[in-house]
Amino acid sequence: VAEYYNVKGSFPTTNDMAGIETSIAGKYVATVIVGAVGLITATFDGTVDVGGEDSHTKISGKTVTLTPTASSGAITWGCGGTVATYLPSSCQ
């Protein structure tokens, strides 16, 4: 996302524009999507106890977001999402 901005002067709005796979998933994450203004959203998968994957029930289906902001040639990242209690301390 940052590299795209540095080259194009605007943030990508899709995974494809950002140069990453359109289908990203992992052991605990169901999807990672680049959206409007470069916003990156990771959504946790279902939980083992409800027939899903490996996420804890408290974060199942919840999201973490990373929001880029460009200012004076630098890009800073803000974070948030629907897992407020479980975000890293730097995001709270």
Secondary structure, DSSP 8 states (H G I E B T S, - for coil): -HHHHHHHSS--SSHHHHTS-S----SSEEEEEE-GGG-EEEEE--BGGGTS-SB-TTTTT-EEEEEEEEETTEEEEEEEES-GGGS-GGG-
